[in-house]
């Protein structure tokens, strides 16, 4: 059932569905259909939406219920059936993980085409055995930084430039405050100095245009003998990333880099979370369902022996209410994967961490420049608490633009 068919069925049942885009009270998109029935909340999403929309829609539904009903009544969450069965199964796995993670007394029923569905089977451990990145992480593969990369780091000599491991590919990624500016192949004998890619129609992205202006003829492939020239370009990129044009782009990656370097602190109950991987960081892959594609965690942190899965957000415009709320979806599903995927627990244990005790948070810069910031914070806190997620405001951060 698509959106119109769901609306027609709800209307046929004598209900009054609402589906307008709300940017003031609840900050919900017009993909989310909602109505009331005898004290219960009904929220629905049609099958014409993107795959992640119905997943985020459950958190939208809990948010809407809490804002309009408080903790009274139940919640029916209705999806339109999708033509792709595997896609539908992936959505349902994610939805039941979210539903089971609700930590407040709220009865939720998930339905497809107005019929209740049972929870699908989950087997993350079998799925992980087929993932090459699982072996790379747990068997410490691709851990040794190539000599060529070490030489380039030495020539640059700035903490803002770091090498990241690529656990789903073979190359090493050289990044300036989260922005990839170069890579070195798995053999460690050739590199490439580049930012972004040329578009299919031949145009360059804004960050790439700035890079081309700075790098000039040095851009492109390089070898060991060219490291001094490449390093001189990277130093200029660092200056631009810190206070020039490149500071405007990929802001969440910039925030991620500052968190992982300890420049921006994540505090929970006055305790500062520390990065789990400190040498060559990598984006930790997770699964929201056994057959799904990897979903990459922004920051894997720790407080003593407790791992923390942290989703980072940086204001991008008028949709921050919805964007930050959907970050709760991500944080919950990252945490649930870490807790459920027992095959990975030995890796955590080797680092002195208890994966089954994993906690999670959504972190974003303080909202000094956001209109209605107190209202937004209250809404975020309420829906986050419903899933046992902590909200962290980051103080050591520059907000470049106002958001409404």
N, C-alpha and C positions, 0 to 999 in steps of 0.2 A: 504494500500500500504506500502510495506517495502522500505528500502533504495534503493535497486537496481531498483525497479519498479518506484520510484520517479525519479531517475536519468535517466532511460530510457524515461520517459514521457517528462522530460525537454529537453533531447537531441532530441527527436522527434519534439519538438516545435522549434528546431533550436537554442537552447541555449547551453551554455558550462558550465555545473555544476562543481563546485570544491568541493571536500570533503576530501582533505588530512588533516591530523592532523597538526595544526599550533601552534608551541610553541615559535615562535619568534615575528611575527608581530601582530597577533590578539589573540593568545593563545586560540584557539578554537579546540575542539575535532573533530575527523573524523566522529562523529555522525551527525554533522551539515553540511548540503548541502547548498551551496550558489552560487548565480550567479546574473548577471545583465540583465535587459531587458528594453531598451528605457528609461534609467535614473532611473528606479525603482530597488529596491533590492528585490530579491527572496531568502528566506531562508526556508529550509524544514527539517523535522525530520521524519524518518520512524517509523513504528509501532512495530518494534522488540526491541525498546529501553525500558529502565526502565520507570516506570510511571512518575517520576519527570524530566526525561530528556527533554521531550517536553515543560515542564513548564519553566525550566531554559533556554530552547532554545530560547524563545522569548526575554529574556534579552540578550542572545548571538546575536540574530538577530539585536536588536536595537544597540548594541555595534558595530557590523560589519558595519551596515549602517552608523553610525556616523563616523567611522574611514575611510570609503571609499567614502561616498557621502556627508558627512556633514549634513546639514539640508535641502538638496534639494531632490526631488523625494519622492516616497512613498515606503512602505514596504508590501510585501505579505508574510505571514507566513503560510506555508502549512504543514499539518500533515497527516500521513497515518492513515486511520480509524483503530480502535482497536476492537478486538473481544469482549472484555468486555465493554458493553455499559455504565455501571455505572462508570467504570474507565475513559472512554472517557469523560463522563459528568463532572467528578471531574476535569479532566485536563482542559476542556473548561471553567469551572467556574473560575479556577485559572488564565487562560490566559486572560479572559475578565477583571478580576480585575486588572491584570497587564496593559493591554492595556488602560483601563480607567484611570489609574494612571499616564500615560505619560503626562508630563508637558511642553513638547516642541511641536511646530507645526509639527507633523509627522503623516501622514495618514497611519494607519495600517489596513490591511484586513486579517482576520483569515480564513483559508480554510481547509477543510478535503477532501482529494483525489481531490484537485484542484477545489472544489466547495465551495463558501462562506457559512459560517454558522452564525446563529443568536445567540445572547447571551442567555444562559439558565437562567431560573428563579433561584433566590437566596432567601432563607428564613432561615437566621441564627438563628432567634429568636425561630422558631418552633423546629429547630434542637437542640438548647441548652436546651430546656425543657426536652429532653431525655438523657441528659448527666449528670451523677452523679457528675462529677467534677464541673459542673456549680453550683449545689446546695451547694457543699462544700465551694466554694469560696464566693458566694453571700450571703449565709445564715450563714457564719462564723462557719461552722462545722469543727470539728477536729482542733480547734484552740489552745486548752489548752495543753501545753507540759506536758507529764506524769512526776510524781515525780521521777521515776527511771531515766529518761533522765536528769532531773535537778540535781540529785545526781552525775551522771556521768560527767556532765559539770563542776560541782563544783570541783570534784576530779581532772579533767584534768586542769582546770583553765588556758585556753589559747584561745585567740580569733580566732586562726586558726581552732579550732574545733567548728563547729556549727551544729545545728539541722535544717533540712529542712522538711517541710510538704510535704507529698505525696498526691496530690489532685486526682490522678487517682487510688490510692490504700489506704490501711489502715495503713501501717507501717510509723513510723518516721524514717528518714534517717540521721544518724550521719556522717558528712563529715569533712575530714581534707583538707582544701584548695581545696574544690570541689570534692575530691576523697572519695566516700562512703567507710567507714571502719566499720560501724556497723549499726544496725537497732534495733528498739524497736517496738513490736507489738502494735496494736490499743488499747488493754486493758492496756498496760503500765506495764505488769508484767513479761515480758521475752524479752531477747535481743539476738542478734547474732553478733559476731565479725568476720568480713570476708571482703575480697576484691576480687571482680570479682567472676568468677565461673570456675569450672573445665570443660574443653571442652568436646564435645561429644565423642571424641576419647581418653579421659583421660588426656590430657595435660593441663597444666596451662598457662595462659597468663603471660607476663613478670612482670606486676605489682603484680599479685597474688604470683608469686615466691618470690619476694622481701618481700611481706607481710608475707608469711609462714616462711621465715628466721627470721623475727623480732618477730612474734607472738608465734611461736612454739606451745606448747601444749595448750596455752591460746585461740587459735583460736576456733571458734564455738559458740555454744549456751552458754549463761550466765544468771545468776539471780542476784538479788539485793546484796546478800552477796559477790559476786565476783567482784563488782565494783572497789575496789582498784587495783586488778590485771589487769583488763581491762583498767583502766585509765593509768597504767604504760606502757602498750603496746601502747596505743594511743599517749602518749607523745613521744615514740620512733618513731612512724609513722610520727608525726609532724616534728621531726628533719630530717627524711629522705625526707619528702615532701618539706621542706624548702631548703635543700642543698645537699641531698643525692640521692640515686637511684630513689626514688619515684618522684623526681622532673621532671624526664624525661617523665612521662606518663600522659595521659589525660590533656594535656597542656591547651586546651580551657576551661576545667572545672577549672583549676588553675587560669586562667585569669578571668573567671567569678567570682570566689570566691573573688579575689582581688578587682574587680570592686564593687561587692556588699558590701564589707567591707570598701570601701573607700580608700584602699591602692593604687589602680591604679585609676586615675581620668579620667573621660570622660568630655572633654571640648568642648563646642559649643559656638563660639563667645565670648571666655574668661569666659563663665559661666560654672560652674561645675554642671553636672547632678547628682541628688541624687537618691538613690534607693527608690522605692515606698513602698516596704515592708521591714521593718528594723528589726523586731523581729525574727520570724521564716520564712525565705524566702522560696519560692517555685517557680518552673519553671512554668510560666504562660502559660496555654494551649490556643491555638488558632485553628481556623478552616480555611483552605484554600477553602473549599467548604462545604456546609451543611452536606453532608453524608461522608465526609472524616474523617480520623483518626486525633486525636489532634496533632498539631505541636507546640513544646515548644519553647517559646521565651527565649533567653539567659538572657536578662536583661531588666526588666521593670523599667524605670527611670522617673524622672520628672524635669521640670524647672518651678517652681511656680505651676500654675494650668494646665500646659501642660504636658501630658504624652509622654514619648519617648519610642518607641520600638527599642531596640538596638540588633543587631546581632553581636556577637564577633567572631573574627577569629585569629588564631595563625599560623604562617608559618609552613608548614609541608613538603615542598619539592618543586619540580619544577613546580607544578600545581597551585601555588598561584595566578597567573593571573586569571585563570578560577574559582578557589575556591572563591576568593574574589568577583569576579563579580557575581557568583551565590548567594553570601550572600546578594546582592542587591535584588534578587528575594525574599528571605526570609523576608528581612526587609520590603519590600513593602507589601507583603501579610499579615504579622503580623499587620502592621499599618491599612490596609484596613479592616481587621476583626474587630479590636477595634473600628474603626469609624462606621462600619455598624451594629455591634451586639448591638442594642439598649437595649436589655435585660440586658446587663452588665453595661450599663451606670450609673445606680443607684449606683453600687458598686464603680465605679470610683468617682462619685459625693460625696459619703460618705468620700472619702479621699481627697476631695477638688480639684478634677481633672475634666477637661472637655474632655471626651473621643472623642467627635466629632472633636476636634482640635489636635488629636494625630499626632505626627511627628515621624520620624524614621531615624536611622543612622546605618552605618556599621563601626565598630571600630576594629582596629588591631594595634599591636605594630609598632613603627616607623621602617622604612625599612633600618636601617643602614647597615645591612649585606645582602641586596638583590641586586643582579646585575640588572642594568637597572631600578633602583627604580624610577627615575623621569618619565620614559616612562610609567611604571606601574601606578604610581599615576595619571598621566594625563588621562590615559584610564579609570581608576576607577572613577575619578572625573567626566569625561564627561558622562559616562553611568549612574552614580548615579544622576547627575543633571537632566538627562532626566526623572527620576522618582521622583524628589524632595526628594532625599535621601542625607543626609550629610555623609561625610567621616571624621572619627575621627582617628588621629594617637595618640597612647598611649605612653607617654614618660617614665613612671615609670615601666619599664618592662625589664627583662633580656632575650635576644635572645640567645638560647643555641646553635644554629647551623646556618650555612650559608645556604641560599636558592638561587637558580638561577632562 
